[in-house]
Amino acid sequence: MTCRAAVLIALTASLLCACATNPSPGSVPALLDRVLPTQALLIGEQHDAMEHQALQRDVVLALAARGRLGGVVMEMAEQGRGTAGLPNDASEEMVREALNWTPDGGWPWAAYGPVVMAAVRSGAPVVGGNLPRSRMREAMGEAALDGLIGAEAVRQQREAIRDGHCGLLPESQIAPMARIQLARDRAMAQTLESAVQRAGPGKTVVLVAGNGHVRRDLGVPLYLPSDLKHQVLMAQAGEAKFSGQPADAVWRTPALPPRDHCVELRQRMPAR
């Protein structure tokens, strides 16, 4: 069995292929044959890997060609924004306005525009799933969020915040910052559930989000109803290993150039 074939059938406990590969667009139909039918397909990504956004676009195009695309939920746009009501031939400017996709939002349109427009052209709605910025401060103080998922998942979320900020955050900020992540996962799950209900039977709604958000053991799946059928596909650049079984399939792409984000963060955020 080739490494590429192993990636495509990694839907059991053996999730991780031993070598990195750069799958071709032609592999997407074979992948969909293995994850469908499902009401929701959660696609995780590394935000700086353009191959992952290309995968999202190809999945959307393939689902649309099969008549199965029910919509796309994007981490990159806030809840309450969407393209419903726009014509299939809407301009990119119209779509960006509908999603409130602005340059200062931090998500490059050049990277995500193709997946968004592929859905719009097919007639499927694109909706924002992320927690609005205006609600983030409220979420920091919402201690009830800590009880919505297991204690181990909460601990890992806090550890991810600590490590992701390179130890620069004061300990008093770890739990509040982790709650923002929990609230974002809950918001995306709520949006995804609503989109699935609107799409109806026989359709698949795609969620596009970072790998941390789609993990079965930590993210959006923990907030979904038990009867909502979903599959998790994580796109991974390089050979990083995952603990546990966070996904139903892993799509491997070549490793990215090494980058020390802690150096960049320290320049913006002095150690305390």
Secondary structure by P-SEA (a helix, b strand, c coil): ccaaaaaaacccccccccccccccccaaaaaaaaaccccbbbbbbccccaaaaaaaaaaaaaaaaaccccbbbbcccccccccccccccccaaaaaaaacccccccccccccaaaaaaaaaacbbbbbccccccaaaaaaacccccccccaaaaaaaaaaaaaaacccccccaaaaaaaaaaaaaaaaaaaaaaaaaaacccbbbbbbcccccccccccccccccccccbbbbbbbccccccccccccbbbbccccccccaaaaaaaacccc
